[in-house]
Amino acid sequence: MLTAPTPESPAPHHDPLLRRLGPGLISGAADDDPSGIATYSQAGAQFGTGLLWSSVLALPLLIAVQLASARLGRTTGRGLAANIRAHRSRPVLVAMVGLLLVANTVNIMADLAAMGDAVALLVGGRAYWYSLAFGVSLAAAQVFLPYARLVVLFKWLTLALFAYVGVLAVQHVPWGDVLRGILLPSLGEDPGAIMTVVAVLGTTISPYLFFWQAAQEAEDMVAKGARSLLEHPQEASDEFARTRLDTIVGMSFSAIIAVVIMISTAVSLHRAGITTIGTSAEAAQALRPLAGEFAFALFAAGVIGTGLLAVPVLAGSAAYAVAEAAGWRNGLRYRWSGAPGFYLIIVVATVGGTLLNVGALPPMRALYWSAVLNGVVSVPILALLMGLVGDPAVMGGFTAHQRLRVLGWMATGVMGFLVILMVGQLLGA
């Protein structure tokens, strides 16, 4: 006879796959923002298939870090900044949130500039006005659209990344060179290779994603009427299975698209002797005479689509971090009147990034340098994250297992080592 599930043995989920995918899928797709596209394009244009291994190396590290973020949010019912506030010193909290806010604002600026450039390439007109329109519209969407509708919109926007699969499909690919680039790690003799690898890993293992996924797990928990795993430990098995599936699918999707972009620019731009790409829009323009109008249009449309997803994630992660650090009510499930400080940070970060486009920073290298900045900022935040998920005082009986801790600390060490190499190279130049 069938019996109703008890709290000790919760009913298994039989939801369709898309319903079980959420924060991990959105984080993975947002990872390939216009800043990432520019960085992968530069890597492919400058080094051909020689640095493909860097994206492959990043994948298990990225999965581990995002799994740690998801585990922290779902176990404690709080985001990363809220946990730092509760369990670490205030100076550490202020420093980490300040670094994130600066990095995110620069990243928003770079992404909006790339989106404006892409529209200008497709239809003509002034790129700045398109960037301004995107900035205002995306800030308004986060403020006024209900949370459930935003989540559905974000999931649909992940499809924009398939544009890059289309770009690759219309080009001739030397798969032998691709396999060598993936399987045989090398930095070659170009001194810029180290900085490019830092940029690739920095735009892949991005600190804003740690804050976003942890906060979104906590927000989804509340939206579903659930409680933290510290309060309801019997739900842990099913919830960890869901977050594992969600994160692995999202991050694998992100890594595949990164490799596809690097291959596309390697077999077109690098082969044609075009080795310097300032923005993702420049990459699209350079593809035009080499791969045709269709590839150009797909690449430019992909920049716009990924930006529509990434900018709200960047602004939202900054808002979660600042609001949690200050102890304000936060979450996209609230209206403006219910969490004014949280929404004010979204508006400030988005509009601030938009205004930086007015000649304050040169747009040519902003995307690339925002990736380098993310690489530097990620190191101390990664160390904090891994310390929290391994701490029984924070996680109770749900501390990260050994394999997750090893991979997470490996990601921290790899990023730290590459940043030290890069700084040494810059000082010696």
HELIX and SHEET records of a PDB file:
HELIX    1   1 LEU A   17  ARG A   20  1                                   4    
HELIX    2   2 PRO A   23  ASP A   31  1                                   9    
HELIX    3   3 PRO A   34  PHE A   47  1                                  14    
HELIX    4   4 LEU A   52  THR A   76  1                                  25    
HELIX    5   5 LEU A   80  HIS A   87  1                                   8    
HELIX    6   6 ARG A   90  VAL A  123  1                                  34    
HELIX    7   7 ALA A  127  PHE A  144  1                                  18    
HELIX    8   8 TYR A  147  LEU A  157  1                                  11    
HELIX    9   9 THR A  158  LEU A  161  5                                   4    
HELIX   10  10 PHE A  162  ALA A  169  1                                   8    
HELIX   11  11 TRP A  175  LEU A  183  1                                   9    
HELIX   12  12 GLY A  192  THR A  204  1                                  13    
HELIX   13  13 PRO A  207  ALA A  223  1                                  17    
HELIX   14  14 PRO A  233  GLU A  235  5                                   3    
HELIX   15  15 ALA A  236  THR A  265  1                                  30    
HELIX   16  16 ALA A  266  HIS A  270  3                                   5    
HELIX   17  17 SER A  280  ALA A  291  1                                  12    
HELIX   18  18 GLU A  293  ALA A  326  1                                  34    
HELIX   19  19 TRP A  336  GLY A  338  5                                   3    
HELIX   20  20 PRO A  340  LEU A  355  1                                  16    
HELIX   21  21 ALA A  366  VAL A  389  1                                  24    
HELIX   22  22 PRO A  392  MET A  395  1                                   4    
HELIX   23  23 GLN A  402  GLY A  428  1                                  27    
END                                                                             
